[in-house]
Amino acid sequence: MAQRHGRPSNIDDDAPKPNITRETLRESMQVFRFVAPYKWSLIIGLVLLFISSVVFLSFFTIFKWMVNAAEGGEAAFELSLMQFGLLMIGILIFQGLVSYFRVMLFAVVSENATADLRKAVYNKIIALPIPFFEQNKSGELLSRLTSDVERLYSTFSITLAEFVRQIIILVGSVTLLFFTSAKLTFIMLATFPVVVIIAMFFGRYIRSLSKERQTVIADTNSLLSETIQTIQAVKTFTNELFESKRYWDANEKIVSISMKYARGRAIFSVFIVTILFGALCYIIWQAAMMVQNDQIMSGDLLAFVSYTAIIGGAIASLGNFYTELLGAVGATERIREILNMEAEVDLQQVEQTVHSTRFKGNVEFENVEFYYPTRSDVEVLKGISMNIKSGQKVALVGTSGAGKSTIMQLLLRFYEYQHGAIKVDGKDIEDYQISALRSNMAIVPQEVILLGDTILNNILYGKPDASREEVIEAAKKSNSWNFIQSFPDGLETMIGERGVKLSGGQRQRIAIARAILRDPSILLLDEATSSLDAESEKVVQDALNVLMEGRTSIIIAHRLATVRDVDCIYVLENGQIIEQGTHQELSAKDNGAYQHLAKLQFELAE
């Protein structure tokens, strides 16, 4: 008997994250592989960034020369004030052109790299197995594709470039200051160790607050999503006020954490500004004394004060950009968790595998045992064995929770069973490419979920490359064509989110048309008519009879009248098959479970 183990696939936002180390940074750099295709735009952009920063610093040196020349000192390059003015105009025009192309090149990198990252995360998410979605809230997944990716976009487009720019300006300004006055430069540099230590301390603290804030925002998004998705239940139970209070409390929590986050950044900013401003005042006083003693000229004083202010701004900016980069590292950790997960579907091979194998439709369950990964203490299926021949129609009946839907989910490989074997055409389903396996199946569920699109595109979802004629033929076979033609826009009719503009019977028939277009070898019907009225049920049942012709059909049904003509009925109870046979055989069995269910339904009908 085979034993299998499921894969863990949950994201634990509450798990402690590692501190910023060399290894963490190395792993974070993996995200920059999305920048690689645009590396030349990045390289040229960085070159232009360097040129732009150097040109920016040159302004203040030119200011120094102009003031010194105006005081009668030695003019640099023997230029007059008018020539200095023309030089400034030329430099401004050059700086404008360089800045324009730099911004555009960084936009090429950031927009395209972020789009590639967003697509990669989305493709990974939709390729992950069902347990992943059961163990992670939709709000958290939305946060990955919005907040975290947007943070990386900000890093690609602004933060990284400005961080490099401020370093260039800082190094360049200190160098120019040193050549102007070494004494004053050393005074300025004395503030560096304190600023760096404080930046590192506050950076870690702010990073933890930023992560906590992102988690709370994701929870709030999840709450919003759940409320919108269940809005009918909210209004039915008049719980608008209850939901409002829940959302209010969630936002209050966001505000509380955000204020802690803002308070930390504020203290950080106050500390840096206080130290730098105090140092700037002291340096200006020292510089004024040196001008008075004819040790430096007024132009040198102007340049020195300007560069000192620039250094102060650069240090303050570096602190802010440092925290932004730390936040981006945190975002890469969460995104990498998804990108590094093992997908069940290889999107690169889907087109090759979807139509690669046409099944005959023989299905066999051999002593299958299963429990859900999140509830290993509750065994759902206990030694299920079935042998379904190609073209047969079988029904699964029993009380709710008996394991009927689970059997379908295992056949579709939504979960991995722990013991036994499931075979299709004599081959273990684990040996098939998962896309090839599922492409031979179609399911018509009780609660049909349709796209907020046209009727045409909803039917095409079963076979995207089908022709319009094939869609119309499927609509006719599903008894959908008459009501489709009654709409002014026909197949182009928009049906609203989740198909809300259609009735329950119409939605079921669209789902049947989708399944007919798919032309599966194995058809799965999960209580497809249980929620319909008698008239709609008859129309839908006629469509289902057409759909079941010539293919293996597994039917879950609560209404036993709908499965009287199947080849075999399996009666389940507590995860076990307790009876099997035709409707006539099981009905004739005294005190049998099926006979008991039939009597109950007959009494309810009476």
C-alpha positions as CSV (number, residue, x, y, z in Angstrom):
1,M,0.0,0.0,0.0
2,A,1.5,3.3,-1.1
3,Q,2.0,6.1,1.4
4,R,2.0,9.7,0.3
5,H,2.8,13.0,2.0
6,G,1.3,16.4,1.1
7,R,3.5,19.5,0.6
8,P,3.4,22.3,3.0
9,S,2.3,25.4,1.2
10,N,1.3,28.1,3.6
11,I,2.8,31.5,4.1
12,D,3.5,32.3,7.8
13,D,3.6,36.1,8.1
14,D,3.9,35.8,11.9
15,A,7.1,33.7,11.6
16,P,10.2,35.6,12.8
17,K,12.2,37.0,9.8
18,P,16.0,36.9,9.8
19,N,17.9,40.1,10.4
20,I,19.7,41.8,7.5
21,T,22.8,39.7,6.9
22,R,25.0,39.0,4.0
23,E,23.0,35.9,3.2
24,T,19.7,37.8,3.5
25,L,21.0,40.5,1.1
26,R,22.3,37.9,-1.3
27,E,18.9,36.1,-1.4
28,S,17.1,39.5,-1.8
29,M,19.2,40.2,-4.8
30,Q,17.5,37.3,-6.6
31,V,14.6,39.7,-7.3
32,F,17.0,41.7,-9.4
33,R,17.0,38.9,-12.0
34,F,13.9,40.6,-13.3
35,V,16.1,43.7,-14.0
36,A,18.6,41.7,-16.0
37,P,16.8,41.9,-19.4
38,Y,17.0,45.7,-19.1
39,K,20.6,45.9,-17.7
40,W,21.8,48.2,-20.5
41,S,19.1,50.7,-19.7
42,L,20.1,50.5,-16.1
43,I,23.8,50.8,-16.8
44,I,23.4,53.9,-19.0
45,G,20.9,55.3,-16.5
46,L,23.5,54.9,-13.7
47,V,26.1,56.6,-15.9
48,L,23.8,59.5,-16.5
49,L,23.0,59.6,-12.8
50,F,26.7,59.9,-12.0
51,I,27.0,62.7,-14.6
52,S,24.0,64.5,-13.3
53,S,25.2,64.3,-9.7
54,V,28.7,65.6,-10.7
55,V,27.1,68.5,-12.7
56,F,24.9,69.3,-9.7
57,L,27.9,69.6,-7.5
58,S,29.8,71.7,-10.0
59,F,27.2,74.5,-9.6
60,F,28.5,75.5,-6.2
61,T,32.1,75.5,-7.3
62,I,31.1,77.8,-10.1
63,F,29.2,80.0,-7.5
64,K,32.5,80.2,-5.5
65,W,34.4,81.3,-8.6
66,M,31.8,83.9,-9.4
67,V,31.8,85.4,-5.9
68,N,35.6,85.4,-5.7
69,A,35.8,87.0,-9.1
70,A,33.3,89.7,-8.1
71,E,35.4,90.5,-5.0
72,G,38.4,91.0,-7.2
73,G,40.1,87.7,-6.6
74,E,41.7,85.6,-9.2
75,A,39.0,84.4,-11.7
76,A,39.0,80.7,-12.6
77,F,39.9,80.1,-16.3
78,E,40.0,83.9,-16.6
79,L,36.3,84.1,-17.2
80,S,34.2,87.3,-16.7
81,L,30.9,87.4,-14.8
82,M,29.0,87.4,-18.1
83,Q,30.9,84.4,-19.3
84,F,30.1,82.6,-16.0
85,G,26.4,83.4,-16.5
86,L,26.5,81.9,-20.0
87,L,28.4,78.8,-18.7
88,M,25.6,78.4,-16.1
89,I,22.9,78.5,-18.8
90,G,24.8,75.9,-20.8
91,I,25.2,73.6,-17.8
92,L,21.5,74.0,-16.9
93,I,20.4,72.9,-20.4
94,F,22.9,70.0,-20.4
95,Q,21.7,69.0,-16.9
96,G,18.0,69.1,-18.1
97,L,18.7,66.7,-21.0
98,V,20.7,64.3,-18.9
99,S,18.0,64.3,-16.2
100,Y,15.3,63.6,-18.8
101,F,17.0,60.6,-20.3
102,R,18.1,59.3,-16.9
103,V,14.5,59.3,-15.7
104,M,13.2,57.7,-18.9
105,L,15.8,54.9,-18.7
106,F,15.0,54.2,-15.1
107,A,11.3,54.1,-16.0
108,V,12.1,51.5,-18.7
109,V,13.8,49.4,-16.1
110,S,11.3,49.9,-13.3
111,E,8.1,49.5,-15.3
112,N,9.2,46.5,-17.2
113,A,11.0,44.7,-14.3
114,T,8.0,45.3,-12.0
115,A,5.6,44.0,-14.7
116,D,7.7,40.9,-15.2
117,L,7.8,40.4,-11.4
118,R,4.1,40.9,-11.1
119,K,3.5,38.3,-13.8
120,A,5.9,35.9,-12.3
121,V,4.2,36.1,-8.9
122,Y,0.7,35.8,-10.5
123,N,1.8,32.8,-12.6
124,K,3.3,31.1,-9.5
125,I,0.2,31.7,-7.5
126,I,-2.2,30.2,-10.0
127,A,0.1,27.3,-10.5
128,L,0.1,26.4,-6.8
129,P,-2.0,23.6,-5.4
130,I,-5.4,24.0,-3.7
131,P,-4.1,23.6,-0.1
132,F,-2.1,26.8,-0.6
133,F,-5.3,28.8,-1.1
134,E,-7.0,27.2,1.8
135,Q,-4.1,28.0,4.1
136,N,-3.7,31.7,3.0
137,K,-6.2,34.5,3.0
138,S,-7.1,36.2,-0.2
139,G,-6.1,39.5,1.3
140,E,-2.6,38.3,1.9
141,L,-2.3,37.1,-1.7
142,L,-3.6,40.5,-2.9
143,S,-1.0,42.2,-0.8
144,R,1.7,40.2,-2.5
145,L,0.6,41.4,-5.9
146,T,-0.1,45.0,-4.9
147,S,1.6,46.3,-1.8
148,D,4.8,44.2,-1.9
149,V,5.3,44.5,-5.6
150,E,4.5,48.2,-5.5
151,R,7.2,48.6,-2.8
152,L,9.7,46.9,-5.1
153,Y,8.5,49.2,-8.0
154,S,9.3,52.2,-5.8
155,T,12.7,50.7,-5.1
156,F,13.5,50.1,-8.8
157,S,12.2,53.4,-10.0
158,I,13.1,55.9,-7.2
159,T,14.7,54.6,-4.0
160,L,17.7,52.8,-5.5
161,A,18.6,55.6,-7.9
162,E,18.2,58.2,-5.2
163,F,20.2,56.1,-2.8
164,V,23.1,55.9,-5.3
165,R,22.7,59.6,-6.1
166,Q,22.9,60.7,-2.5
167,I,26.1,58.5,-2.0
168,I,27.7,60.2,-5.0
169,I,26.7,63.6,-3.8
170,L,27.9,62.8,-0.2
171,V,31.3,61.5,-1.4
172,G,31.7,64.3,-3.9
173,S,30.7,67.0,-1.4
174,V,33.1,65.7,1.3
175,T,35.9,65.6,-1.3
176,L,35.3,69.2,-2.5
177,L,35.0,70.3,1.2
178,F,38.3,68.8,2.0
179,F,40.1,70.8,-0.8
180,T,38.4,73.9,0.4
181,S,39.2,73.5,4.2
182,A,40.5,70.4,5.8
183,K,39.8,71.7,9.3
184,L,36.1,72.3,8.7
185,T,35.8,69.0,6.8
186,F,37.0,67.1,9.9
187,I,34.5,68.9,12.0
188,M,31.7,67.7,9.7
189,L,33.0,64.2,9.5
190,A,32.9,64.0,13.3
191,T,29.1,63.6,13.1
192,F,29.2,60.6,10.8
193,P,29.7,57.8,13.4
194,V,26.8,58.9,15.5
195,V,24.5,59.3,12.5
196,V,25.4,55.8,11.2
197,I,24.8,54.1,14.5
198,I,21.5,55.8,15.0
199,A,20.5,55.0,11.4
200,M,21.2,51.3,12.0
201,F,19.3,51.2,15.3
202,F,16.3,53.0,14.0
203,G,16.4,51.1,10.7
204,R,15.9,47.8,12.4
205,Y,13.1,49.1,14.6
206,I,11.3,50.8,11.7
207,R,11.6,47.7,9.6
208,S,9.8,45.6,12.2
209,L,7.0,48.2,12.4
210,S,6.8,48.3,8.6
211,K,6.3,44.5,8.4
212,E,3.7,44.6,11.2
213,R,1.8,47.3,9.4
214,Q,1.9,45.4,6.1
215,T,0.5,42.3,7.8
216,V,-2.4,44.3,9.4
217,I,-3.2,45.9,6.1
218,A,-3.3,42.5,4.4
219,D,-5.7,41.3,7.1
220,T,-7.9,44.4,6.5
221,N,-7.9,43.8,2.8
222,S,-8.9,40.2,3.4
223,L,-11.8,41.4,5.6
224,L,-12.9,43.8,2.9
225,S,-12.7,41.1,0.2
226,E,-14.7,38.6,2.3
227,T,-17.4,41.2,3.1
228,I,-17.8,42.0,-0.6
229,Q,-17.9,38.4,-1.6
230,T,-20.6,37.6,1.0
231,I,-22.5,40.8,0.7
232,Q,-25.8,38.9,0.2
233,A,-25.3,37.2,3.5
234,V,-24.4,40.5,5.2
235,K,-27.6,42.1,4.0
236,T,-29.8,39.0,4.6
237,F,-28.7,38.9,8.3
238,T,-28.7,42.8,8.5
239,N,-25.1,42.7,9.7
240,E,-24.0,46.0,8.0
241,L,-23.4,47.5,11.4
242,F,-21.5,44.5,12.6
243,E,-19.2,44.5,9.5
244,S,-18.8,48.2,9.8
245,K,-17.5,47.8,13.3
246,R,-15.2,45.0,12.3
247,Y,-13.7,47.1,9.5
248,W,-13.5,50.1,11.9
249,D,-11.6,48.1,14.5
250,A,-9.3,46.8,11.8
251,N,-8.5,50.3,10.5
252,E,-8.0,51.6,14.1
253,K,-5.4,48.9,14.5
254,I,-3.7,50.1,11.3
255,V,-3.7,53.6,12.5
256,S,-2.2,52.6,15.9
257,I,0.6,50.6,14.3
258,S,1.1,53.3,11.6
259,M,1.4,56.0,14.3
260,K,4.1,53.9,16.0
261,Y,5.8,53.6,12.7
262,A,5.5,57.3,12.0
263,R,6.7,58.1,15.6
264,G,9.8,56.1,15.1
265,R,10.6,57.8,11.8
266,A,9.8,61.2,13.3
267,I,12.2,60.6,16.2
268,F,14.8,59.4,13.7
269,S,14.4,62.6,11.6
270,V,14.4,64.9,14.6
271,F,17.7,63.4,15.9
272,I,19.4,63.7,12.6
273,V,18.1,67.2,11.9
274,T,19.2,68.4,15.4
275,I,22.7,67.0,15.1
276,L,23.2,68.2,11.5
277,F,21.8,71.7,12.1
278,G,23.9,72.1,15.2
279,A,27.0,71.0,13.3
280,L,26.1,73.4,10.4
281,C,25.7,76.3,12.8
282,Y,29.1,75.6,14.4
283,I,30.8,75.1,11.0
284,I,29.3,78.4,9.7
285,W,30.6,80.2,12.8
286,Q,34.1,78.7,12.3
287,A,34.0,79.6,8.6
288,A,33.0,83.2,9.4
289,M,36.0,83.4,11.7
290,M,38.3,82.2,8.9
291,V,36.9,84.7,6.5
292,Q,37.5,87.5,9.1
293,N,41.1,86.3,9.4
294,D,41.5,86.2,5.6
295,Q,42.1,82.4,5.7
296,I,39.4,81.8,3.1
297,M,37.5,84.0,0.7
298,S,33.8,84.8,0.7
299,G,33.2,82.5,-2.3
300,D,34.9,79.6,-0.4
301,L,32.5,80.3,2.5
302,L,29.5,80.2,0.2
303,A,30.6,77.0,-1.4
304,F,31.5,75.4,2.0
305,V,28.1,76.3,3.5
306,S,26.3,75.0,0.4
307,Y,28.2,71.7,0.4
308,T,27.7,71.4,4.1
309,A,23.9,71.8,3.7
310,I,24.0,69.3,0.8
311,I,25.9,66.8,3.0
312,G,23.3,67.2,5.7
313,G,20.5,66.6,3.3
314,A,22.3,63.6,1.8
315,I,22.8,62.0,5.2
316,A,19.1,62.6,6.2
317,S,18.0,61.2,2.8
318,L,20.3,58.2,3.1
319,G,18.6,57.4,6.5
320,N,15.2,57.5,4.9
321,F,16.3,55.6,1.8
322,Y,18.0,53.1,4.1
323,T,14.7,52.3,5.9
324,E,12.9,52.1,2.5
325,L,15.5,49.6,1.2
326,L,15.0,47.6,4.4
327,G,11.3,47.6,3.8
328,A,12.0,46.5,0.2
329,V,14.1,43.6,1.5
330,G,11.2,42.6,3.7
331,A,8.9,42.7,0.7
332,T,11.3,40.5,-1.3
333,E,11.3,37.9,1.5
334,R,7.5,37.6,1.2
335,I,7.5,37.5,-2.6
336,R,10.4,35.0,-2.7
337,E,8.4,32.7,-0.4
338,I,5.9,32.4,-3.2
339,L,8.3,32.3,-6.1
340,N,10.3,29.5,-4.3
341,M,7.3,27.3,-3.7
342,E,6.8,24.1,-5.7
343,A,4.1,24.6,-8.3
344,E,1.9,21.8,-9.4
345,V,1.6,23.1,-13.0
346,D,4.4,24.1,-15.3
347,L,2.9,26.9,-17.4
348,Q,5.6,26.5,-20.0
349,Q,4.4,22.9,-20.7
350,V,0.6,23.4,-20.4
351,E,-0.1,23.8,-24.1
352,Q,2.0,20.7,-25.0
353,T,0.3,18.5,-22.3
354,V,-3.3,19.7,-22.4
355,H,-4.3,17.8,-25.5
356,S,-1.4,15.3,-25.5
357,T,-3.4,12.3,-24.3
358,R,-7.1,11.4,-24.8
359,F,-8.3,9.1,-22.0
360,K,-10.6,6.1,-22.5
361,G,-12.2,6.9,-19.2
362,N,-11.5,3.9,-17.0
363,V,-11.3,5.0,-13.3
364,E,-10.2,2.9,-10.4
365,F,-9.9,3.6,-6.7
366,E,-7.9,1.0,-4.8
367,N,-8.2,1.2,-1.0
368,V,-7.8,5.0,-0.9
369,E,-7.3,6.6,2.5
370,F,-7.2,10.4,2.9
371,Y,-7.2,13.1,5.5
372,Y,-6.8,16.9,4.8
373,P,-3.3,18.2,5.5
374,T,-4.7,20.7,8.0
375,R,-6.7,18.0,9.9
376,S,-4.5,14.9,10.0
377,D,-6.5,13.7,13.1
378,V,-9.8,13.4,11.0
379,E,-9.7,10.6,8.4
380,V,-12.1,11.6,5.6
381,L,-11.8,8.5,3.4
382,K,-11.3,5.0,4.8
383,G,-10.3,2.4,2.2
384,I,-12.4,3.5,-0.8
385,S,-12.4,1.1,-3.7
386,M,-14.3,1.6,-7.0
387,N,-13.9,0.2,-10.5
388,I,-15.6,2.4,-13.1
389,K,-15.5,1.3,-16.7
390,S,-15.2,3.6,-19.7
391,G,-18.6,5.2,-20.6
392,Q,-20.3,4.1,-17.3
393,K,-22.4,6.4,-15.2
394,V,-22.0,6.0,-11.5
395,A,-23.5,7.9,-8.6
396,L,-22.2,8.8,-5.2
397,V,-24.9,9.2,-2.6
398,G,-24.9,9.6,1.2
399,T,-25.3,12.2,3.9
400,S,-23.3,15.4,3.9
401,G,-19.7,14.9,5.0
402,A,-19.6,11.3,3.9
403,G,-16.7,12.0,1.5
404,K,-18.4,12.3,-1.9
405,S,-16.9,15.6,-3.0
406,T,-13.5,14.6,-1.6
407,I,-13.5,11.6,-4.1
408,M,-13.8,14.1,-7.0
409,Q,-11.2,16.4,-5.6
410,L,-8.7,13.5,-5.3
411,L,-9.4,12.4,-8.9
412,L,-8.7,16.0,-10.0
413,R,-5.5,15.9,-7.9
414,F,-6.5,18.9,-5.8
415,Y,-5.1,16.9,-2.8
416,E,-2.6,14.1,-2.4
417,Y,-4.1,11.0,-0.8
418,Q,-2.0,9.2,1.9
419,H,-2.6,5.5,1.1
420,G,-3.8,3.4,-1.8
421,A,-3.9,4.3,-5.5
422,I,-6.1,6.1,-8.0
423,K,-5.7,5.0,-11.6
424,V,-7.1,6.2,-14.9
425,D,-6.9,3.8,-17.8
426,G,-4.7,1.5,-15.7
427,K,-2.1,4.2,-14.9
428,D,-1.6,6.0,-11.6
429,I,-2.8,9.6,-11.8
430,E,0.5,10.7,-10.2
431,D,2.2,9.5,-13.4
432,Y,0.2,11.8,-15.7
433,Q,1.2,15.4,-16.2
434,I,-1.4,17.2,-14.1
435,S,-2.5,19.4,-16.9
436,A,-3.0,16.4,-19.2
437,L,-5.0,14.7,-16.5
438,R,-7.4,17.6,-15.8
439,S,-7.8,18.4,-19.5
440,N,-9.6,15.1,-19.9
441,M,-12.1,16.0,-17.1
442,A,-14.8,18.6,-16.7
443,I,-16.9,19.4,-13.7
444,V,-20.4,20.9,-13.4
445,P,-20.6,22.1,-9.7
446,Q,-23.7,23.0,-7.7
447,E,-22.5,26.6,-7.3
448,V,-21.3,27.7,-10.7
449,I,-18.7,30.4,-10.7
450,L,-18.7,32.4,-13.9
451,L,-16.4,35.2,-15.1
452,G,-17.6,38.8,-15.1
453,D,-17.4,38.7,-18.9
454,T,-19.5,37.8,-21.9
455,I,-21.4,34.6,-22.3
456,L,-19.1,33.7,-25.3
457,N,-16.0,34.0,-23.2
458,N,-17.5,32.0,-20.3
459,I,-18.3,29.1,-22.6
460,L,-14.9,29.4,-24.3
461,Y,-13.3,28.9,-20.9
462,G,-13.8,25.2,-21.5
463,K,-11.8,25.4,-24.7
464,P,-10.2,28.8,-25.4
465,D,-9.2,27.9,-29.0
466,A,-12.8,26.8,-30.0
467,S,-14.5,28.4,-33.0
468,R,-17.7,30.4,-32.7
469,E,-19.6,27.6,-34.5
470,E,-18.4,25.2,-31.8
471,V,-19.6,27.5,-29.1
472,I,-23.0,27.8,-30.7
473,E,-23.3,24.0,-31.0
474,A,-22.3,23.6,-27.4
475,A,-24.9,26.2,-26.4
476,K,-27.6,24.3,-28.3
477,K,-26.7,21.0,-26.8
478,S,-26.9,22.5,-23.3
479,N,-30.3,24.1,-23.9
480,S,-28.8,27.5,-23.6
481,W,-29.1,28.8,-27.1
482,N,-32.8,29.9,-26.8
483,F,-32.2,32.2,-23.8
484,I,-28.9,33.4,-25.2
485,Q,-30.7,34.5,-28.4
486,S,-33.3,36.3,-26.3
487,F,-30.7,38.8,-25.1
488,P,-30.1,41.8,-27.4
489,D,-26.3,41.2,-27.5
490,G,-26.6,37.4,-27.8
491,L,-23.3,35.7,-27.0
492,E,-21.7,39.1,-26.4
493,T,-24.0,39.7,-23.4
494,M,-22.1,40.8,-20.3
495,I,-23.3,38.6,-17.3
496,G,-21.9,40.6,-14.4
497,E,-19.6,39.5,-11.7
498,R,-19.9,35.8,-11.0
499,G,-22.8,35.7,-13.4
500,V,-25.2,37.7,-11.2
501,K,-27.3,38.8,-14.2
502,L,-28.3,35.2,-15.0
503,S,-30.7,32.9,-13.2
504,G,-29.5,29.8,-11.4
505,G,-30.7,27.5,-14.2
506,Q,-29.1,29.7,-16.9
507,R,-25.8,29.7,-15.0
508,Q,-26.0,25.9,-14.8
509,R,-26.6,25.6,-18.5
510,I,-23.7,27.9,-19.3
511,A,-21.5,25.6,-17.2
512,I,-22.8,22.6,-19.1
513,A,-22.1,24.3,-22.4
514,R,-18.6,24.9,-21.2
515,A,-18.2,21.2,-20.3
516,I,-19.7,20.1,-23.6
517,L,-17.2,22.3,-25.5
518,R,-14.3,20.8,-23.4
519,D,-15.5,17.3,-24.6
520,P,-14.0,15.5,-21.5
521,S,-13.4,11.8,-21.2
522,I,-14.5,11.9,-17.6
523,L,-17.4,14.1,-16.4
524,L,-17.9,15.1,-12.8
525,L,-21.3,16.3,-11.7
526,D,-21.4,17.7,-8.2
527,E,-25.1,18.1,-7.3
528,A,-25.6,20.0,-10.5
529,T,-29.4,20.3,-10.2
530,S,-29.9,20.3,-6.4
531,S,-30.4,24.1,-6.1
532,L,-32.9,24.5,-9.0
533,D,-36.6,24.6,-9.2
534,A,-38.5,21.8,-10.9
535,E,-38.9,23.5,-14.3
536,S,-35.2,24.5,-14.4
537,E,-34.1,21.1,-13.1
538,K,-35.8,19.4,-16.0
539,V,-34.2,21.6,-18.6
540,V,-30.8,21.3,-17.0
541,Q,-31.2,17.5,-16.5
542,D,-32.0,17.1,-20.3
543,A,-28.8,19.0,-21.0
544,L,-26.8,16.8,-18.6
545,N,-28.2,13.7,-20.3
546,V,-26.8,15.0,-23.6
547,L,-23.5,15.8,-21.9
548,M,-23.1,12.4,-20.3
549,E,-23.5,10.5,-23.6
550,G,-20.5,8.4,-24.5
551,R,-18.3,9.4,-21.5
552,T,-17.5,8.2,-18.0
553,S,-19.7,10.1,-15.6
554,I,-19.4,10.4,-11.8
555,I,-22.4,12.0,-10.2
556,I,-22.9,13.3,-6.7
557,A,-26.6,13.6,-6.1
558,H,-28.9,14.2,-3.1
559,R,-32.0,13.7,-5.2
560,L,-32.1,10.0,-5.8
561,A,-34.6,10.4,-8.6
562,T,-31.9,11.9,-10.8
563,V,-29.7,8.7,-10.6
564,R,-32.2,5.9,-11.1
565,D,-30.7,5.1,-14.5
566,V,-27.0,5.0,-13.7
567,D,-25.0,1.8,-14.0
568,C,-23.9,1.7,-10.3
569,I,-24.7,3.6,-7.2
570,Y,-22.1,3.8,-4.4
571,V,-23.6,4.7,-0.9
572,L,-21.0,6.4,1.4
573,E,-21.2,6.8,5.1
574,N,-18.3,8.2,7.3
575,G,-15.8,7.9,4.5
576,Q,-16.6,4.3,3.6
577,I,-18.6,2.6,0.9
578,I,-21.3,0.6,2.7
579,E,-23.5,-0.4,-0.3
580,Q,-23.2,-0.5,-4.1
581,G,-25.5,-1.6,-6.9
582,T,-28.2,-0.4,-9.3
583,H,-31.2,1.6,-8.1
584,Q,-33.4,-1.5,-8.4
585,E,-30.9,-3.7,-6.5
586,L,-30.4,-1.2,-3.6
587,S,-34.1,-0.4,-3.4
588,A,-34.9,-4.0,-3.0
589,K,-32.5,-4.5,-0.1
590,D,-34.4,-4.6,3.2
591,N,-33.2,-2.1,5.8
592,G,-30.4,-0.9,3.5
593,A,-28.9,2.6,3.7
594,Y,-30.0,3.5,0.2
595,Q,-33.6,2.2,0.9
596,H,-33.6,4.3,4.0
597,L,-32.5,7.5,2.1
598,A,-35.1,6.8,-0.6
599,K,-37.9,6.5,2.0
600,L,-36.9,9.7,3.7
601,Q,-36.9,11.6,0.4
602,F,-40.3,10.0,-0.5
603,E,-41.8,11.2,2.8
604,L,-40.4,14.7,2.4
605,A,-41.8,14.8,-1.1
606,E,-45.2,13.7,0.2
